[in-house]
Amino acid sequence: MGARLVIVARSRRRGENALARLAAHGPGIAHSIHYADLSRLTEMKRVGAEIAAAEPRIDVLINNAGCVFGRREVTEDGLERTFALNHVAYFVLTQLLRDRLVAAAPARIVNTASDAHLREELDFGDLQLAKGYRFRAAYGRSKLANILFTRELARRLAGTGVTANALHPGFVATDLGQRDNGLLAILIRLAMLVRAVPAEKGAETIVYLASSPEVAEVSGSYFYDCRPATPSSEAQNDDNARRLWVETARIAGLPD
């Protein structure tokens, strides 16, 4: 579609490979890349500020970074790594790039969530899973947080010309969870061989929400397979959405 992409990557090798593929598909478009570990608050804030300084307007923000970890890991900020990477990074980057999105209005924010949220609920007394860690719960709760964040974000953006929607991409054949050398990585790899869809298929709903005129006025919704879907009742709890927003702002050291 001729879009110029600004990417955030952690690995320089993989980042350069991505830029090379983009150049091959769309010669002459000045795609760019920034490097950051999006599980660390200092890195989230640094790269957000760098992009805001470099880009006077942003038409579409796609929050898609995420992972699942076989054992509980705590970041330098004292955050459980799944929560930090899958949720807090979405919040911080969106907040730091909000003015650039409003400047480009009509603009869109697309948040990759998952149907892994369906059986989960947030424990506001233990968001970091210090009382007990299960990777399925950590991942599912982070995806629930993505949907709640999207709902509250849409409410706060009403009237600005910027929409925000979340999606389930399906079970997609990516590197998710496979950088862990343990049993989890083996199980995920086997499952992907059996029933995962190609990355191109998984990206369809992201591209749809980023570009389709059919959803130009839609905000605060959840999609699967390019169609509206119904998230869990927990994911529709607007009181929890507001509470999560306030708590995340406190954790990130950003204004509510």
For each residue, the residues with C-beta under 8 A, 3 or more apart:
1: 211
2: 26 29
3: 29 59 60
4: 29 30 31 32
5: 22 29 31 32
6: 31 32 33 34 51 54 55 58
7: 15 18 19 31 32 33 34
8: 33 34 35 36 38 47 51 65 93
9: 12 14 15 18 33 34 35
10: 14 15 35 36 37 38
11: 14 15
12: 9 15 16 35
13: 16 17
14: 9 10 11 17 18
15: 7 9 10 11 12 18 19 33 35
16: 12 13 19 20 33
17: 13 14 20 21
18: 7 9 14 15 21 22 33
19: 7 15 16 22 23 31 33
20: 16 17 23 24
21: 17 18 24 25
22: 5 18 19 25 26 29 31
23: 19 20 26 27 29 31
24: 20 21 27
25: 21 22
26: 2 22 23 29 31
27: 23 24
28:
29: 2 3 4 5 22 23 26
30: 4
31: 4 5 6 7 19 22 23 26
32: 4 5 6 7 54
33: 6 7 8 9 15 16 18 19
34: 6 7 8 9 47 50 51
35: 8 9 10 12 15 47
36: 8 10 40 43 44 46 47
37: 10 40 43
38: 8 10 43 44 47 65 85 89 93
39: 43 75 79 81 84 85 89
40: 36 37 43 44 75 76 77 84
41: 44 45 75 77 79 84 88 92 252 253
42: 45 46
43: 36 37 38 39 40 46 47
44: 36 38 40 41 47 48 88 89 92 93 252
45: 41 42 48 49 92 96
46: 36 42 43 49 50
47: 8 34 35 36 38 43 44 50 51 93
48: 44 45 51 52 92 93 95 96 97
49: 45 46 52 53 96
50: 34 46 47 53 54
51: 6 8 34 47 48 54 55 58 93 96 97 100
52: 48 49 55 96 97 99 100
53: 49 50
54: 6 32 50 51
55: 6 51 52 58 100
56: 100 103
57: 100 101 103 104 107
58: 6 51 55 61 97 100 101 103 104 107
59: 3 101 104 107 108
60: 3 107 108 109 110 210 211
61: 58 93 94 97 101 107 108 109 110
62: 109 110 112 206 210
63: 89 90 93 94 109 110 111 112 146
64: 110 112 206
65: 8 38 85 86 89
66: 85 86 112 142 176
67: 81 82 85 86 176 177 179
68: 82 135 138 139 176 177 184 188
69: 72 73 81 82 135 138 177 180 184
70: 135 177 180 182 183 184 185
71: 133 135 182
72: 69 80 81 129 133 138
73: 69 80 81
74: 78 79 80 81 128
75: 39 40 41 78 79 80 81 84
76: 40
77: 40 41 84 251
78: 74 75 128
79: 39 41 74 75 83 84 88 128 251
80: 72 73 74 75 83 84 127 128 129 130 133 138
81: 39 67 69 72 73 74 75 84 85
82: 67 68 69 85 86 135 138 139 142
83: 79 80 86 87 88 127 128 129 138 141 142 145
84: 39 40 41 75 77 79 80 81 87 88 89
85: 38 39 65 66 67 81 82 88 89 142
86: 65 66 67 82 83 89 90 139 142 143 145 146
87: 83 84 90 91 142 145 146 149 248
88: 41 44 79 83 84 85 91 92 248 251 252
89: 38 39 44 63 65 84 85 86 92 93
90: 63 86 87 93 94 111 146 149
91: 87 88 94 95 149 245 248 249 252 254
92: 41 44 45 48 88 89 95 96 252 254
93: 8 38 44 47 48 51 61 63 89 90 96 97
94: 61 63 90 91 97 98 109 153
95: 48 91 92 98 249 252 254
96: 45 48 49 51 52 92 93
97: 48 51 52 58 61 93 94 100 101
98: 94 95 101 102 162
99: 52 102 103
100: 51 52 55 56 57 58 97 103 104
101: 57 58 59 61 97 98 104 105 107 109 162
102: 98 99 105 107 160 161 162
103: 56 57 58 99 100
104: 57 58 59 100 101 107
105: 101 102 160 161 162
106: 161 162 163 216
107: 57 58 59 60 61 101 102 104 161 162 163
108: 59 60 61 162 163 164 165 209 210
109: 60 61 62 63 94 101 150 153 157 162 163 164 165
110: 60 61 62 63 64 164 165 166 167 206 209 210
111: 63 90 146 147 149 150 164 165 166 167
112: 62 63 64 66 146 166 167 169 206
113: 117 143 144 146 147 150 166 167 168 222 231
114: 117 139 140 143 146 168 169
115: 118 143 168 224
116: 120 136 139 140 143
117: 113 114 120 140 141 143 144 146 147 231 232 234 235
118: 115 140 231 232
119: 140 232
120: 116 117 137 140 141 143 144 232 234
121: 141 144 234
122: 127 141 144 145 148 234 240 244
123: 126 127
124: 127 240 243 244 247
125:
126: 123 129 130 131
127: 80 83 122 123 124 247
128: 74 78 79 80 83
129: 72 80 83 126 132 133 134 137 138 141
130: 80 126
131: 126
132: 129
133: 71 72 80 129 137 138
134: 129 137 138
135: 68 69 70 71 82 138 139 184
136: 116 139 140
137: 120 129 133 134 140 141
138: 68 69 72 80 82 83 129 133 134 135 141 142
139: 68 82 86 114 116 135 136 142 143
140: 114 116 117 118 119 120 136 137 143 144
141: 83 117 120 121 122 129 137 138 144 145
142: 66 82 83 85 86 87 138 139 145 146
143: 86 113 114 115 116 117 120 139 140 146 147
144: 113 117 120 121 122 140 141 147 148 232 234 235
145: 83 86 87 122 141 142 148 149 244
146: 63 86 87 90 111 112 113 114 117 142 143 149 150 166
147: 111 113 117 143 144 150 151 166 222 231 235
148: 122 144 145 151 152 235 237 240 241 244
149: 87 90 91 111 145 146 152 153 241 244 245 248
150: 109 111 113 146 147 153 154 164 165 166 220 222
151: 147 148 154 155 220 235 236 238 241
152: 148 149 155 156 238 241 242 244 245
153: 94 109 149 150 156 157 164 220 245
154: 150 151 157 158 163 164 165 219 220
155: 151 152 158 220 238 241
156: 152 153 245
157: 109 153 154 160 162 163 164 219
158: 154 155 219
159:
160: 102 105 157
161: 102 105 106 107
162: 98 101 102 105 106 107 108 109 157
163: 106 107 108 109 154 157 215 216 217 218 219
164: 108 109 110 111 150 153 154 157 219 220
165: 108 109 110 111 150 154 209 215 218 219 220 221 222 223
166: 110 111 112 113 146 147 150 221 222 223 231
167: 110 111 112 113 205 206 209 222 223 224
168: 113 114 115 205 222 223 224 229
169: 112 114 172 202 203 205 206
170: 197 201 202 224 225
171: 191 192 195 196 197
172: 169 176 196 197 198 199 201 202
173: 192 196 197 198 199 202
174: 199 202
175: 178 179
176: 66 67 68 172 188
177: 67 68 69 70 180 184 185 188
178: 175 185 188 189
179: 67 175 185
180: 69 70 177 184 185
181: 185
182: 70 71 185 186
183: 70 186 187
184: 68 69 70 135 177 180 187 188
185: 70 177 178 179 180 181 182 188 189
186: 182 183 189 190
187: 183 184 190 191
188: 68 176 177 178 184 185 191 192
189: 178 185 186 192 193
190: 186 187 193 194
191: 171 187 188 194 195 196
192: 171 173 188 189 195 196
193: 189 190 196
194: 190 191
195: 171 191 192
196: 171 172 173 191 192 193
197: 170 171 172 173 201 202
198: 172 173 201 202
199: 172 173 174 202 203
200: 203 204
201: 170 172 197 198 204
202: 169 170 172 173 174 197 198 199 205 206
203: 169 199 200 206 207
204: 200 201 207 208 225 226
205: 167 168 169 202 208 209 223 224 225 226
206: 62 64 110 112 167 169 202 203 209 210
207: 203 204 210 211
208: 204 205 211 212 214 215 223 226
209: 108 110 165 167 205 206 212 215 223
210: 60 62 108 110 206 207
211: 1 60 207 208
212: 208 209 215 216 226
213: 216
214: 208
215: 163 165 208 209 212 218 223
216: 106 163 212 213
217: 163
218: 163 165 215 221 228
219: 154 157 158 163 164 165
220: 150 151 153 154 155 164 165
221: 165 166 218 228
222: 113 147 150 165 166 167 168 228 229 230 231 235
223: 165 166 167 168 205 208 209 215 226 227 228 229
224: 115 167 168 170 205 227 229
225: 170 204 205 229
226: 204 205 208 212 223
227: 223 224
228: 218 221 222 223
229: 168 222 223 224 225
230: 222
231: 113 117 118 147 166 222 235 236
232: 117 118 119 120 144 235 236
233: 236 237
234: 117 120 121 122 144 237 240
235: 117 144 147 148 151 222 231 232
236: 151 231 232 233
237: 148 233 234 240 241
238: 151 152 155 241 242
239: 242 243
240: 122 124 148 234 237 243 244
241: 148 149 151 152 155 237 238 244 245
242: 152 238 239 245 246
243: 124 239 240 246 247
244: 122 124 145 148 149 152 240 241 247 248
245: 91 149 152 153 156 241 242 248 249 256
246: 242 243 249 250 256
247: 124 127 243 244 250 251
248: 87 88 91 149 244 245 251 252
249: 91 95 245 246 252 254 255 256
250: 246 247 253 256
251: 77 79 88 247 248
252: 41 44 88 91 92 95 248 249
253: 41 250
254: 91 92 95 249
255: 249
256: 245 246 249 250
